[in-house]
Amino acid sequence: MSQQYSIQLVDCQLCETAAALLLSNGFQLWSNHQPSPWLNLVNLSDCEPEQVAQRLAMYPSKNQIALLDPEQTELASIAMQSGVQDYLLQPIDNQQLIALLTRLKTLDKIDSDIVASSAVSRQLLMLAQRAAITNATVLLTGESGTGKEPLARYIHRHSNRSQAPLISINCAAIPESILESILFGHVKGAFTGAVSDQSGKFEQANGGTLLLDEIGEMPLVLQAKLLRVLQEREVERIGSHKAIPLDIRVIASTNKDLRKAVENGEFRQDLFYRLDVLPLKITPLRQRREDIMPIAEHFLDMYHNNNSEQVCYFSDQARSVLLGHDWSGNVRELENTIQRALIMRRGQAIQTADLGIEAEQTAQLAPQQSGLKDSKRQAEYQYIIDTLKRFNGQRNLTAESLGMTTRALRYKLAQMREQGIDIDLALGKVA
């Protein structure tokens, strides 16, 4: 059987029923210390908080799940921060275990919208899958360009409403004067220019999902009407008194801090609590650098001319610049950068000049150009070392996490040695 779904049990055992259930669902059980399992099920119940990260680092794998006792809520938070995909409480509920592993398998499937390599991104998608199987309202928050709309589509696709429509409306892009009509619809003669009956976005989304993008920009007067629709689960078109029942899931998204907006009187508190049932926060790209190259490669494949016989790739220097950039515009900025680079390139390899990043920084910080390059290089080297440590020095897992081939990683380590960096010493190995 393929090792793709191999599970290593670390300091734990499963009952015969659980083991049989896993085998029947296509999982393979391994004993301790097998190389590169698909998942490590790690018992942390005997750990102190300061020991969690070290214990997890001893058993690197693509996925990790922590086993904890019910009273160990502090360890659960620390384990999630240390990179586990999720955790289970002991004694293990067999059905919960299967459901969790099934969600993990889903992360391995190629998705046209979502690329998630970092632990924090995979954790987010695990939560999104859990949200998808409910009908609860979801609130997506994060900086502009982090990918809130793709995440909304991901939730819709994994829900039981996936065959029904996903209707999206940007609350910031539509003038206040017509936003109410677009949301709720109107009947003929309801106002000047209403020459026929028109359904609103709520009706159009019936049976499916409604995405209220940039909900923080909605005017207060409309917030009150939205609250009533969410509470009553029915909508009335403007000019009509006929209530239309709704069967929808609502996803709202914003780049604003809605709690602060509530404090400032810019957003209704009751509406906030109605929306904030399942909050999902998307981390900025600069704080999940393991995602940068996989996302960049995704956009390279998306926008490169597939009919071309040339294979397009990033040079080592271009990779270094991409990893070192701040990405204040997040994934949207990265997408634009890759599109621009494909237009500007003069060969198969995308060079730093094609990205347009270093040139911008040089223009602003010319006197510090040398120092900037050095700091970027040192940041990249430190990032590689940190990733190697996390995977206990395993090159194949490290390369996969960094979004490069094992050969490219070997070349990069050779460069680091030429710069005088002792890799073994950095990893804490004794000769």
Disulfide bonds with the S-S distance in Angstrom:
none
